[in-house]
Every structure is written in structure tokens, then in C-alpha cells.
Amino acid sequence: MSLVRNLLCWMMVVLVPASLMAADSGAAMVRPYGTAWLNGSGVQQASAIFPGDLVQTSPSSVLKIRAAGSSVTVLAESVAKFEGGAVSVEHGSVQVLTSKGMFARAGVVTATPASSVWTEFELTHANGAVQILALKGDLQVSNGSQTTTLPQGQQTTQKDSPDQPQTSQPSTPVPAAKKKRTALILEVAGGAAAAGIVAAVALSLNSAGTPRSISPITP
């Protein structure tokens, strides 16, 4: 029993600082479902992703980013930048599920959970417009000049630039078909976030003191 107790103590000494370092680095895990790219290079299996990294999906693929308390599904034909506690959408759509206040932005528009409860929403950026759907929980939507509340089950559209008239459309109910598609995508792309975070921790520690590189990790 004494040997087991000592072993557990040493494990805590090693693992607790490692988890804190991973949290500070903002590292997460990314996994493609189909043809996708990470910083311009094809990614075929689970890999580490860091703030500032860019991901892109093909017309027939999605890509899942998993972080502590949050996950982001980058939908088909989309380009997005991972920012640690946020995701920036250059083009296309992302779905965010978070209990940590992760937000999404496109141009001057930002969608942020209104509370710390589990919140799920979708943001689409195309043709100078940003459409936001509050699938679970309320959102705070800012267009750079004003902030409004988007209730659960509602959607709104904003302009992505201050150069365009900010005539946002009134919020309307989210179509039932959109809710069903969201549930299917999350079910297919879902998984255990804990395993991804452990792998990200290991990669972050192994790369300390050396130039950063993103290496595939066995899923």
C-alpha cells in the first residue's frame, strides 16, 4: 500500500503542472472528417492545434476542434482561425458548443455566450453578411457599435464591416431542418474531449524549448 501511495503522489506532482501548462498554451486537438488542411498542409488524422493556426475544409468534409470545455465544428467549404478561447471565421460556417464562454467572430461581428451554461450556436460568414443561430442558450451579438441579446431558438443577420449600413435583420426562429442537421453533425463528429486534451498536453510538453511544429497524433 505504501508503494502505491507513493506512486500516486509522484503522478500528481508530474501531471498537475502539465495540465496547467496546457491550459496556459491554449493548445487543443483537431481532427478532420474528410479532406482538410491545417496551416495549408493536408491533415489526415488527429493533430495538435495552437492559437493562430488556420484550418480549411473541402466541399465534402468537416473538421472538429476540441478544447477543454469547448468544441468547434468547422463545416464544409470553410476557412477559420483558432484563437484559443475564440474562433474567427474568414469564410463559411462553424458550430460552437461551449461551457467556457468560447466565442466566434467574423469581421466586426462577435457572438458570445450570454452565460456560463452549455451554449451551442452556429455562425456563417458569406458575401459580406454574418448569420448567427442560437441553438442552445442565449447569445450576446455585437456588430462593433451595439450589442443585442439573441435568445435561444432565434437567428439574426448582420453586416461584417462598419463600411456597410448596419441594418441587422430582426431575430427569427431557427428552422427545424437546421436544428436536425446540427444534431446529426455533432453526433458524427463528436467524441471524448478528454483524450484530445491529454494528447495536446503531451505534444506541448515535448515541444518545449524547441521550434514549434505540428505533428500528427494517433487518434
ABEGO torsion letter per residue (X at the ends): XAAAAAAAAAAAAAAAAAAAAAAAAGBBBBBBBEBBBBGGBBBABBBBBBBGBBBBBBAABBBBBBBBGBBBBBBBGBBBBBAGABBBBABEBBBBBBAAGBBBBBEABBBBBABABBBBBBBBBBGGBBBBBBABEBBBBBAGABBBBBBBGBBBBBBABAABBBBBBBBBBBBAAAAAAAAAAAAAABEBAAAAAAAAAAAAAAABGBBBBBBBBBX
